[in-house]
Amino acid sequence: MRYEDLESILEANGNEIALIMIGGVNYYTGQYFDLKRIAALGHKYGCMVGFDCAHGAGNVELNLHDSGADFAVWCTYKYMNSGPGSLSGCFVHERHANNKQLNRFTGWWSHNKETRFNMRDEFDQLPGAEGWQLSNPPILSMAAIRASTDLFNEVGIKALVKKSRQLTGYFEFLINALNNNDIKIITPSNPNERGCQLSIQVKNANKTWHHKLTEAGVISDWREPDVIRCAPTPFYNSFEEVYRMVEKLKVVLND
């Protein structure tokens, strides 16, 4: 995806666009966008700008406040280790923190904590991102997230990003060394333009290769019409595992 295309769309239709909502890391290709550039472009035309960071939270340094984005949302089960079906997160820029005129879905959990249980008719929303909460969160899921975020704080996102780039760089090197015309990587080669995911496009949408990888013990993901998504996660995947995965892929391709 090209920034120039977004610029052209806004130049032609910017006065009709209220909101730009883009995945911070594209779920299909793994492309990581320049959030600050997109936010500045959208604001130039009076648009609100938000990002879906589901595929970026926990594996890239998002710097949401500095990006200038109006808001962002993400899940916690992909790279933040909370488990399937767990709660999501949201960021709201501080310039909107006390604006009670913004339209929103409201719930009792976003009401002033001091009077929340008084069950008054008047709604007194909390400032900041808390003012967008709807209902009480699942406590058992939050326990898993708490344990995970403690580890994130201990290790630090910079160290994780460094290892992630090394992992995907090694992975990319091994895939390219196969020199097989039946597959190609469609994720940007520039480490600054991707998360910890590499998307492998397969010739003729041959899904049998994905099935065989799964049977060989490789946990990857098939995305229609023709992509195997692989995400060596810096927190717990090793370089040896990346090597073994490519060795199994080599067997599958030559089978």
C-alpha positions as CSV (number, residue, x, y, z in Angstrom):
1,M,0.0,0.0,0.0
2,R,1.3,3.4,-1.0
3,Y,1.0,6.7,0.9
4,E,0.7,8.5,-2.4
5,D,-2.6,6.7,-3.0
6,L,-4.0,7.9,0.3
7,E,-2.8,11.4,-0.5
8,S,-4.6,11.3,-3.9
9,I,-7.8,10.1,-2.2
10,L,-7.7,12.9,0.3
11,E,-6.8,15.5,-2.3
12,A,-9.9,14.5,-4.3
13,N,-12.4,13.8,-1.6
14,G,-10.9,15.2,1.7
15,N,-13.9,17.6,2.3
16,E,-16.2,14.6,2.3
17,I,-14.2,12.3,4.6
18,A,-14.8,12.5,8.4
19,L,-12.6,9.6,9.5
20,I,-9.5,7.8,8.4
21,M,-9.3,4.4,10.1
22,I,-6.4,2.2,9.0
23,G,-4.6,-0.9,10.5
24,G,-1.3,0.3,11.9
25,V,0.2,-3.0,10.8
26,N,-1.7,-4.4,7.8
27,Y,-3.1,-7.8,8.8
28,Y,-2.5,-9.4,5.4
29,T,0.9,-8.1,4.2
30,G,2.5,-7.2,7.6
31,Q,3.3,-3.7,6.3
32,Y,3.8,-1.3,9.2
33,F,2.7,2.3,8.4
34,D,4.2,5.6,9.3
35,L,1.4,6.6,11.7
36,K,2.6,10.1,12.2
37,R,2.7,10.8,8.5
38,I,-0.9,9.5,8.1
39,A,-2.2,11.4,11.1
40,A,-0.7,14.7,9.8
41,L,-2.1,14.0,6.3
42,G,-5.6,13.4,7.7
43,H,-5.6,16.4,10.0
44,K,-4.6,18.5,7.0
45,Y,-8.0,17.8,5.5
46,G,-9.9,18.0,8.8
47,C,-10.3,14.3,9.3
48,M,-10.2,12.4,12.6
49,V,-7.5,9.7,12.4
50,G,-7.6,6.4,14.2
51,F,-5.6,3.2,14.0
52,D,-6.4,-0.5,14.5
53,C,-3.2,-1.7,16.2
54,A,-4.2,-5.3,16.7
55,H,-1.2,-6.6,14.7
56,G,1.2,-4.1,16.1
57,A,0.5,-3.9,19.9
58,G,3.3,-5.9,21.6
59,N,5.7,-6.2,18.7
60,V,6.3,-2.7,17.3
61,E,7.0,0.7,19.0
62,L,3.7,2.5,18.3
63,N,4.3,5.8,20.1
64,L,0.6,6.6,19.7
65,H,0.7,9.9,21.6
66,D,3.6,11.3,19.5
67,S,2.0,10.0,16.3
68,G,-0.8,12.6,16.8
69,A,-3.5,10.0,16.2
70,D,-6.9,10.9,17.6
71,F,-7.4,7.4,18.9
72,A,-6.3,3.8,18.5
73,V,-7.7,0.4,19.5
74,W,-6.2,-3.1,19.7
75,C,-6.7,-6.6,21.0
76,T,-4.5,-8.2,23.5
77,Y,-4.6,-11.9,22.5
78,K,-2.2,-11.7,19.5
79,Y,1.1,-10.5,20.8
80,M,0.3,-9.5,24.4
81,N,-0.4,-13.0,25.5
82,S,-3.8,-12.6,27.2
83,G,-5.5,-15.6,25.5
84,P,-8.4,-15.8,23.0
85,G,-11.5,-13.7,23.7
86,S,-9.8,-11.4,26.1
87,L,-10.5,-7.7,26.4
88,S,-9.2,-5.0,24.1
89,G,-7.5,-1.7,24.7
90,C,-7.9,1.8,23.5
91,F,-5.9,5.0,23.3
92,V,-7.5,8.5,23.2
93,H,-5.3,11.5,22.6
94,E,-5.2,13.8,25.5
95,R,-6.5,16.7,23.4
96,H,-9.9,14.9,23.5
97,A,-9.6,13.8,27.2
98,N,-12.1,16.3,28.6
99,N,-14.3,16.8,25.5
100,K,-17.7,15.5,26.7
101,Q,-19.4,16.6,23.5
102,L,-17.8,13.8,21.4
103,N,-20.4,11.2,20.3
104,R,-19.7,7.8,21.8
105,F,-21.3,4.6,23.1
106,T,-21.4,5.0,26.8
107,G,-21.7,2.5,29.6
108,W,-21.8,2.5,33.4
109,W,-18.1,1.7,33.6
110,S,-17.2,5.1,32.1
111,H,-19.2,6.9,34.8
112,N,-17.4,8.9,37.5
113,K,-16.1,6.3,40.0
114,E,-17.1,8.3,43.0
115,T,-20.8,8.1,42.1
116,R,-20.9,5.1,39.8
117,F,-23.0,3.0,42.1
118,N,-25.5,5.7,43.1
119,M,-27.4,4.9,39.9
120,R,-28.2,8.5,39.2
121,D,-30.0,9.6,36.0
122,E,-27.2,12.1,35.0
123,F,-24.2,10.6,33.2
124,D,-20.9,11.9,34.5
125,Q,-18.2,10.5,32.2
126,L,-14.6,10.0,33.2
127,P,-11.9,12.0,31.4
128,G,-9.4,10.3,29.1
129,A,-9.7,6.8,27.6
130,E,-11.7,5.6,30.6
131,G,-14.6,7.7,29.4
132,W,-15.0,5.2,26.5
133,Q,-15.4,2.1,28.6
134,L,-18.7,0.3,28.4
135,S,-18.8,-2.4,31.1
136,N,-16.8,-4.1,33.8
137,P,-13.8,-6.0,32.4
138,P,-13.2,-9.8,32.7
139,I,-11.0,-10.2,35.8
140,L,-9.5,-13.6,35.0
141,S,-8.4,-12.3,31.5
142,M,-7.0,-9.2,33.1
143,A,-4.9,-11.4,35.4
144,A,-3.2,-12.9,32.3
145,I,-2.6,-9.5,30.8
146,R,-1.2,-8.2,34.1
147,A,1.4,-11.0,34.1
148,S,2.2,-10.3,30.5
149,T,2.6,-6.6,30.8
150,D,4.8,-7.1,33.8
151,L,7.2,-9.0,31.5
152,F,6.9,-6.4,28.8
153,N,7.9,-3.7,31.4
154,E,10.8,-5.9,32.5
155,V,12.2,-6.6,29.0
156,G,11.2,-3.4,27.3
157,I,9.7,-2.9,23.9
158,K,13.0,-1.6,22.4
159,A,14.7,-5.0,23.2
160,L,11.7,-6.9,21.7
161,V,11.7,-4.8,18.5
162,K,15.5,-5.4,18.2
163,K,15.1,-9.1,18.4
164,S,12.0,-9.1,16.2
165,R,13.9,-7.4,13.4
166,Q,16.7,-10.0,13.8
167,L,14.2,-12.8,13.7
168,T,12.3,-11.6,10.6
169,G,15.6,-10.7,8.9
170,Y,16.9,-14.2,9.4
171,F,13.6,-15.7,8.3
172,E,13.6,-13.6,5.2
173,F,17.2,-14.6,4.4
174,L,16.3,-18.3,4.7
175,I,13.2,-18.0,2.6
176,N,15.0,-16.1,-0.2
177,A,17.8,-18.7,0.0
178,L,15.3,-21.4,-1.1
179,N,15.3,-19.7,-4.4
180,N,11.8,-21.1,-5.1
181,N,9.6,-19.4,-7.7
182,D,6.5,-20.9,-6.2
183,I,6.7,-18.6,-3.2
184,K,7.5,-15.0,-2.5
185,I,7.5,-12.7,0.5
186,I,5.0,-9.7,0.1
187,T,5.9,-8.1,3.4
188,P,8.2,-5.0,3.0
189,S,11.9,-5.9,3.1
190,N,12.6,-2.7,5.1
191,P,12.7,-3.7,8.8
192,N,11.2,-0.3,9.7
193,E,8.1,-1.0,7.6
194,R,7.0,-4.3,9.1
195,G,6.2,-5.9,12.4
196,C,7.2,-9.5,13.4
197,Q,5.1,-11.0,10.6
198,L,6.2,-12.2,7.2
199,S,3.5,-13.0,4.6
200,I,4.4,-15.7,2.1
201,Q,2.4,-15.6,-1.1
202,V,2.1,-19.1,-2.7
203,K,1.7,-19.8,-6.4
204,N,-1.8,-20.9,-7.6
205,A,-3.1,-20.3,-4.1
206,N,-1.9,-23.8,-3.1
207,K,-3.3,-24.2,0.3
208,T,-2.1,-27.8,0.6
209,W,1.3,-26.4,1.5
210,H,-0.2,-24.7,4.5
211,H,-2.0,-27.9,5.5
212,K,1.3,-29.9,5.3
213,L,3.1,-27.3,7.4
214,T,0.4,-27.6,10.0
215,E,0.8,-31.4,10.0
216,A,4.5,-30.9,10.4
217,G,3.9,-29.0,13.6
218,V,4.3,-25.4,12.3
219,I,1.6,-23.0,13.6
220,S,1.0,-20.5,10.9
221,D,-2.1,-18.9,9.4
222,W,-3.7,-19.1,5.9
223,R,-5.3,-15.9,4.5
224,E,-7.4,-16.1,1.4
225,P,-6.6,-16.1,-1.4
226,D,-3.0,-17.2,-1.3
227,V,-1.0,-16.2,1.7
228,I,0.7,-18.1,4.6
229,R,1.2,-15.7,7.5
230,C,4.1,-16.5,9.7
231,A,4.9,-14.5,12.9
232,P,8.1,-15.4,14.8
233,T,7.2,-13.6,18.0
234,P,10.3,-12.1,19.8
235,F,9.1,-12.9,23.3
236,Y,9.2,-16.6,22.9
237,N,10.3,-17.7,19.5
238,S,13.9,-18.6,18.8
239,F,16.2,-18.5,15.8
240,E,16.4,-22.3,15.9
241,E,12.6,-22.5,15.6
242,V,12.7,-20.2,12.5
243,Y,15.4,-22.4,11.0
244,R,13.4,-25.6,11.6
245,M,10.3,-24.0,10.2
246,V,12.0,-23.2,6.9
247,E,13.5,-26.7,6.8
248,K,10.0,-28.1,7.0
249,L,8.8,-25.7,4.4
250,K,11.6,-26.9,2.1
251,V,10.4,-30.5,2.5
252,V,6.8,-29.4,1.8
253,L,7.8,-27.5,-1.4
254,N,9.8,-30.4,-2.7
255,D,7.3,-33.1,-1.8
